[in-house]
Structures are given as C-alpha cells and as structure tokens.
Amino acid sequence: MEFITSSFYPTEILALIQYKFLRSNNKSKEISSWSERKKRCYQFLEMTSGSFSSIIMELEQEYRDLICMFYLVLRGMDTIEDDMTIPIDKKIPLLRTFHEKISQKDWIFTENGPNEKDRQLLMEFDVVIEEFLLLPKECQDIIIDITKRMGNGMADYIEKTSHDRYSIITIKEFDEYCHYVAGLVGIGINDLFNAVGAKVPSTSKNSKIIISMGLFLQKINIVRDFTEDLNENRKYWPKQIWTKYVEEIDELILPENKISSIYCLSEMILNTLLHVIECLDYLFTVKNGDILIFGFAAKPLIIAYATLALTFKNYNTFAVKNKVKIRKGEAAKLVLQCTDMYEVARLFREYTKVILKKNNDSSDPNFMQINIACGQILQWCKTNIPDKPKNKKQYSFKNSSILNLLNYIDASILIFIVLLILFFILLQYINRNFRYSVI
C-alpha cells in the first residue's frame, strides 16, 4: 500500500526500498541469536510503536534494549490509561502502582476491553518484566522513577476530569498533561543515555528543552487524533482555546462550523509551533556526539513536523475517517535524510515554508502570530545552522545511496519511467489472463 501512495514520488519509492528491505538485513544475524523472550519484546515494540520501532532499531544494542524496554513499560501503562472501559476506581490505583508491577515476575493484566488495540502486550507483560529485570540496576531505577511520576500524573488528571465534563480547561493544564505523558519520557531517555555513558547533555541543565521535545511530539499527536479521541470521549484540546470558536467541543466536526474549526486548528498548531526552537536547541547540543543518538532524536521530530505542516489548514483533521498522516514513503525519505544538523535544519526550514505558504488567510485570528512563530524558526536556522560549508560537497555517494543519486535526477523523467514500467506490467498481466481465458 505504501508503494501505491508514493507512486508519483519516485524518490519516496526508492527510499522505501532502501529503508524497508536493505536496512532490514542489517540486524538479521544479531536478531537470530536472541532468546525467544527478547524476540517477543521486539515484536511488541513493532506492533505498538509503528514507525518508531525502526528508529529504535538503528541504535546500538546497548542503547536499543534500554529504549525498547522503557517504551514497552510506558506503553503498557498508557494502555491502561487509554482504555475507557476500565472503571475509574480500578484504573487510578493501577496507574499509581504500575511502577511496582514492573518488578513483579509473572504479573500480567487481562482486563482491558476487547477493542483496546494493545491489550495483548499487557496479557503477556510477564515477558516484558523478565527482560526489564535484566537491565542494569541504575537503568531499572530510572525507568521505575519515571513510571511512578507519570502514573501519578495520569491518575491526578483522571481524578480531576472525573468531576468535570471537559478533560483539559486551560493551556497550562494542557502543558501539564503533556509533561506527564510525554515530557517525562524525554527526561527518562536522556537519563538512560547518560547512565550508560552516551554523549548527551546533562538532564538537570537541559530539562526545559528536553521536556519541550516531549510536549511538541505529544501535542502533534493530540492535534492529529482529535476525532479519534473525541469518539472515545477523550477531550484533550484545552477549553481555553476551543471556546473561542464553538460553544461545545464536538461542534468542531460539524460542516457548518468549518471555518471556525480551521481557525481553532490554527491556534492548536500555533501552540505547538512554540516548542520548535527548543527542539532545535536540543538537537544542536547533540549534533557532535553519537550520530545514531542524534538521528534517534532528530527523526521523530522532523516526521512530526512534516505531519504538523500537513495538518495545518487541513479540514480532514475533523473527518471521521481518513486520518491525516504523511505518506510512509515521505517518512522513509525524511529518515534517510536526517544525516546531520545541516540536513535537519534544511528540512525544518522546508516545512516551515510549507506552513507559511498555507497561512494565507488574514482573517484567521492566528494569522500574524503564526507568521511570527515561523519567522523565528527560520531565523534560528539561519543564525545557528547556515547552509553547508562550501568545502563540503553538496552531493555525496556515501554508502552508495541510490536515493541520493535520485535526488539529483529530474523527477518528471523518473515519473515517466515508473509509469512506463507499470504500463508494461499491466500489459503483461492482461495478456496472460486473456491467454488463460482462451485456453
């Protein structure tokens, strides 16, 4: 399916081939030596994290196992929080004590609703616990601490909203919620890297920008998943924002409120844009360290930013079906392009210009502020990461990358070639079927 959606984007097709097939062979020998329990954990990682699992897999094993187990622990707890079929009086104690469960051998949870997509992870959570307990003690303690803080934050949020029909009232509460469910994740990852001697900045001195990355990623998910969350009675958009445009939050999906909904979406996008510079600040601090850790930090951010640009002014955000998301081919291409800070800055500039181009309605109350926010992002890139030095070749055959070569070939020629190939394949298919039908 991903090849079909990228059929008119030749460089995306090649990126998919390079990323999906060539890179899948890199770890195959190592994976074959894993225990069945560890293989199952990485299967869960792929099942529950989507494209993020491939980014984790690029890390060295020492880092990869830490992030995998950290992710699965938090995903398990998040699966309990997300499940609206679990009664509140049962859910809150579970969240507050989940950090204790991850050290209890053989603990599993079987009471998720039948439609909860990640319920299988909790039904086999004993496998995760066994692998978690193999981590260094210092790393276990970091994961336990973050899990405890996050679980209590989730429980506090549920207790508050159980007395209010709206989940989040103010922008400050919105930031606090995102801090608990995503900002703390960034703190935990940075602490884990530090614990095993990776070259990453001090968490205590850089906590603000680390947390801001988590808020940025979480807010984009909340913006994109608006209708899906609303259908599950989850209302994460802050009342302070949406009441400027409609009287009730579910009115945003009504066709007669299309203009108001787009303007409300603009303000949610604006609120998210305010975190971009701090995300770039963090990447700037790790740009000269481990290239794999730099890529691990940069790739989710640029994919999220591409999603933000696609979501901006996109009324499909409020559609019941057709979830707004970038093409897998585009995501693969972005991942392959995140080779250094120059490329990452170039991509941020590119998508910032996409947002500026779409911000063409001066009647939008957020029009001017969005222009200012985008201008500040472009200025940061210009000041801190100018174009590549002239002594660096603009084009390189490093790693014999076919994708890099294709970026320098006229796309229209490639489109013609791809269409021609598809035509001949179709012709062969028709001829073969016609021959069989005659026989």
N, C-alpha and C positions, 0 to 999 in steps of 0.2 A: 504493500500500500504506500509506503513512504517513497518508493521509486516513482509511483504514478504521480503523486502530488508534486514531485520535483522534476517531472518530465520536461518542463520548459526552462529548467535551470541546470544546464549541463554540468557546471562546476559542483552543484549540490549532489548530483548523481555520482560523480567521481568521489566526492567527499564521503558519501555513504558507503561506497565500495571500499574505499581506503580504511574508513573507520570501523565499519561493521565486519568486514571479512579479514583484511590484512592484520589489523590490531588484535583480533580475537585469537590469533595464533600465538601471540607473544607470550601469554601466560599459560598456554595449554599444558606444557610439560610440568610446570610448577603445580598447577591445579590437580593433575593426575596423582600427585604424591600426597594430597591432603587426606585427612580422615573423613569418613562419611559425615560425621557430625559437623565438621567445618564446611564441607561442601554444601550441606543443608543450610547453614547460616548464610552463605553467599547466594544460595538460591533465593532465600527470603529477601536478601538485600535487593536482588534484581526484581523480585516480584513486587516489593513495596516502594522502591525508590525511583523506578523508571530510569530515565537517562542519567540520573545522579550516580547510579551504580557503576556506570562505565567510567565516570570521572574518578571515583574512588579506586577503581581497579588499576588506574595508571600510577598510583602511589607505590613506593617501595613497600615490601611486605611488612616491615616493622611498623610503618605508619598505617598501612592499609587495614591491618587487623584491628588496630585501635579504633579507627574511624568506623569500620564496619560494625563492631560490637557496640560502640557508642550510639550509632544510628539505630540499630535494632532495639536497643533498650528503650530509647526515646520513642521510637515508632510504636513499640508495644504499649507504652503509657498513653501515647496520643490516640491509639485505637480505642482505649477505654474512654478517654475524654470525648472523642468524636461521636461515640455511639449513643444516640439519643434514646435507645430502648432500655438502657441501664438506668434504674431508678436513682435519683439524686442521693438518697440516703445510703445507697450502696456504692455509688461512684465516688463520692467525696472521700470516704475512708480509704478506698483503693488507691486514689491518687496520692493521698498523704503518706501512705505506707509503701508505695511502689518501690522506693529506693531500698527497702528492706527485702522485698521479694526477690530482687535480682541476685541476692547471695544465698537464697534458699534452694538447694538442689531439689529437683523434681517438681518445682512449682509450675503450674500451668493455669490458664484461665479459659473456661469453656462457656461462659455466659454471655458472650456477645450475641447481638441479633443476627439472624440468618443472612441478612443483606450487608453486613459490615464486611467490606472488601478485604481487610487484613486480619480477619478473625483467626485464620489458620496459623498465623505467626504466634498468637497467644496460646493456641491449642497445643503447640509444640515448643513452648517457651523454655522448657527444660533443656532443650538443645542449646539455646542461646546462653542460658545460665552456665552450663558446663564450659562453654568457650570463654565466656566472660571471666570465669574464675581462673583461667589460665593466664590472664593478663598480669603484668607486673603490679604489685600491691599499690604502688603510688598511682598508677593509672586507674585501678579499680576505685580508689578513694576519690579521684577527680570525678569519675562518672557517677558514683553514688552521690556526691555532693551536689552536682548539677541536677541530677534526677530528683533529689529531695527538694531543692529550691524550685524547680519547675513544677513538680507535682503540687506543692503547697500553693504556688501562684495560680495554677489551674483551678485548684479547689476553692481558693478565695474568690476567683472570678465566677465560678458556678454558684457559690453561696450568694454572692451579690446579685447575680442576674436572676436567681430563683425568686427574688422579691420584686423584680422589675421586668416588664414585658419586653424591654429592649436590652440587648446584651451589653452594648457599649454606648455611653452617653456622650462623653467629652473626648476631644482629641488626646488629652493627657491620659485618659483611661485606655484609649486605643494604643498609645505608645507603651503603656504599662503591660497590656495584654501581649503585645508583640515581643516585648522584652522577655516575658516569662516563657513564651513558646518558641522563640527563635533567637533573641539576643543572647540568652544564656548558652545556647548551642555554640555560638561563636566563641564565647569565653571558654567553654569546655574544650573545644577543638584546639584553641591556641595553647591552653594549659597542657593538653596531652602532647602536643608537638614539643613544647618546652621540656616536658618531663623526660622525653627520650633524646634530648639534645639537639633537636632540629633548630635551624637558624631562623627563628621567628621573633618578632618584637616582644618585649615584656608585656604580659597581660595587664598588670597593675598600671603601667604608664600609658597604655593604649586602649584601655577598656572602652572609652567612649566611641572610638571609631570601629572597634571590633563589634560592639553591640549594634552600632548603626548598620553594619552589613547585614546582621540578622533581621533587623527591622525592615530594611529595604527588601530583602527576599520575601519575608512574610507578608508585607503589605501588597506586593505584587500578586501573590497567591490569593489574598483576600479580595483584591480588586477583580481579578480574573474569574474567581469562583463564586461571584456574587449570587447568581441564580441557583447554582447547585446548593449553596449553603442555605439560601432562603427556603428552598424546597424541603430542607431538613430542619427548618425552624432555627437555623443558626444565623444571627444577625450581627455581623462584625463591623459593618460600616458605622462610624460614630454618628449618633443622633445630631450632634453639633453641626455636622456637615449636611446630612440629607434633608434636615428640616428647612433648610434654605430653599429647597426646590420642590418638595412634595410634603403632604401632611402625614402620610404613613409610608413606611419604607417599601412595602410591597407595591406601592403605586408607581415605583420606578420602572416596572416591567410593562406598564400599560402603554399601548401605542400612542394614545392621546397626550402622553407626557414625554414624548420622545426628546424634544428639545431640552426640557428641564432635566431629564435623565442624563443626557450627554453633558450638560453643564455640571451636574453633580459628579459624574465620572471624571470630568476635568479637574475638579477640586481634589478628588481622591488621588489622581495622578500627580497633581501638584504636591500634595502632602508627601508622596513617595519620592518625588524628584529631589526633595530637600536632603535626602540621605546620600545622593550620588557622590558628592565631593568627598565625604568621609570614607566612602567605599574606595575611591581612588587614592585617598591618603594612605589607607592600609596597604593597598597593592604597591604603592610607592615604597613603603617600608620593607617589603619582602622581595622587591624586584631583583636584588643582587644576591639572594640566597639560593636555596634549593629550587631549581627550575620546576620540578614536579610539584612542590608545595605552592609555588607561585601559580602554576596552572590550575591546581586544585582550588585555589581561592578565586582566580580570575574567571574561570569558565562558567560557573553558575551565575556569576554577576553579569557577564555580558549576555548570556542566554536570557536571563531575567530582564535585562534592559531592552533586548530585542522584543521580548513579549510585551513590555510596557509600551514601547513605541507602536506595536501592532494594536494594542488595546485602546490607546488614546483615540478618542473621537469614533470609536467602533461600537455601533449600537448592538452588534451581536453579543456584546458583554451581557446584555439583558435578555438574550434569547434562551428559551428552554433547552434547545438542542444546539449543536454546532459550537461547542466550547472554543473560545478564542485561544489559539496556540500557534506558535511558529511551526513551520514545516520541519520535519525531522532532518531533512537534507540541509536546511539552513542551520539548524543546531549543530549538525556534524561539521559543517564548514566553519562555523564560528569556533568550535572546539579546536579544530586543526590550526586555526589562525592565531590562537592565543599562545604565541611562542615567546613573546617578551613584552615589556611595558610599552614599547613603541606601537606594536600592533594593537594592544589592548586600548591604548589611548585613541588610536585611529578609529577603532570600532565604536568607542564611546562617542567620539565626535560624529561619526556617520549616523548613528541612531539618534543623537541629539538633534541633528539637522532634519531627520525624518519627523521628529516631534514638532520642530519649529515650522516645517512646511505644512503640517496638518493643523497647526494652530492659526487658522486663518479667519476665524470668526471673532471680530472685535466686539460683538455683543455678548460673548461669553464673559461672565464676571471675573473669570480667572485668566483671561487672555494676557493681560500685561504681566502678571506675576509669573506665568509660565514662561513667557519670553525672557524675563529677568533670570529665572532659575536656569534656563537653558544657556543663556549668555554667560552665566557664572561658571557653568560646567565647561563650556568651550574655552573660556579664559583660563581656567585651571589647567586644561590640557595644553594650551599654547604656552603658558608660563613654565609649567613643570616638565612637560614631555613634548618638546618640539618635534619636528619631523626627524626621521633617522639621519644620523650624521652622514655627510657625503662620502666618507671613506668606507661606509658600509654599502655593499651592493644592494640595490633595491630588489633584485631578484636573485634567488639562490637555488641551486639544485640539491640543497642539503637533503639527505635521506632519500634522494631520487624521487621526490614527491611529484607524482603526476598532477596532483591538484595545483601545485604552484605553477607548473607549466601552463595549465589550462587557464589560469587567471590572466595570462598574457596573450591568449588567443581570442580573436573576436568571437563573442558569444553567438552572434547570428549564424556564423558558419557552423558552429557546433550544433545549434538547434536544427539546422538543415540536415546535418549528418545523422543526428539521432532520429529525426522524423523519417529520413530515408531508410535507415535500418529497421525501424518499426514497421514501415510500409512493406518491406520485403519479407519480414517475419509474418505479417498478416497475410501477405500474398501466398506464402508457402502453406500457411495454415488452411486457407481457403482451398487451395489446390489439392491438398492432402485429403481434406474432408469430402471434397467433390468426388475424388477418385474412389474413396471408400464407399460413398453412397451409390456410385455407378456399379461397383463390384457387388 
